[in-house]
Amino acid sequence: MKKLVFKIGIYTILLLIALEIWVRVFHLAKDTPNRYLDENKVEKWMPNQNGYAVTGNRRQNFSAYHINAFGYNSYREFNPSREGFELALVGDSFIEGFHQNYYQSIGKKIENKIPGIEVYEYGYAGYDMADQLHLIHQYADQFKLIDVVVLGLKYNNDLTRAVYEVEGYRLALESPLNKLLKKSKLLVYGKSIGIFSPIQDFIYTTRNLMVNPGPPIKSSALDISSVETNEEELLKRNIKNLESLMSLYGFDKEKFYFLIDETVTPTSFIQYLKENKVQFITIGAELKNSTKNTTLIYDHHWNNNGREIVAQKIANLLEKKR
């Protein structure tokens, strides 16, 4: 019996080692760069990192990233000047662009369409409007030299805060324990394809039952009037938070533009932007009417065609500005 247990243990260890090697050789696991909070309390990636972003359990998406000296995924360094013409793209994972090689980014596509300009991509997964305006405010001297700034804005989730505060849930991923676990690519791969989800769900459910014992509370269906009320409340909250952020961190209406999908943004909010002379670029109709897919098959992020459409829409604006 002891020999059997010993052999099972040895074979298990050898199997895990073989799987670890297999995952590393074929680059199946996510190679996420390290993140940090800089001296201005701006959360971003640790500078000067290179690697490959992987999505899907069969490596459906495999793309190279390059974190520049300023802490963002970009093919170039950020060196704005008074002489040149520079565009800044600020936003979340859609601007960050880990789903495509960094040298095929939206910024690079814009540069290819308009030679002579430089595009700086300040993209970081999870950024909302508070993160974006805080970043611009903290590096005001740099952004003063940039001619046009485009900020990604998702109506449903980018205006939930009226003031910027450091949120630790992403930085918690840089804990010593997580860093140690990330050294095993097999563990990273297993987590990404959901192997550990049943265990995590069990722990979460057990913890909730201990805190809130008893049968789950069933929610009744919302009637039309309550839905309309929620939409009105959301509109008021978003406008109030946006006004607070613009007041606290500054907003240059001459050179700042929101990048919005007007097909999923209420017309009342778009009307508010127009009435307050806040400039914006719409991309929804072009993405929706494209004869080719504009998002990844397994993900809602833009694919190469989607990025081309967005880049062209921004390039059209720049042609008028220059």
Beta strands, then each sheet from edge to edge (+ up, - down):
strand 1: 35-37
strand 2: 43-45
strand 3: 49-55
strand 4: 61-67
strand 5: 85-91
strand 6: 117-123
strand 7: 148-152
strand 8: 256-260
strand 9: 280-282
sheet 1: 1+ 2-
sheet 2: 3+ 4-
sheet 3: 6+ 5+ 7+ 8+ 9+
end
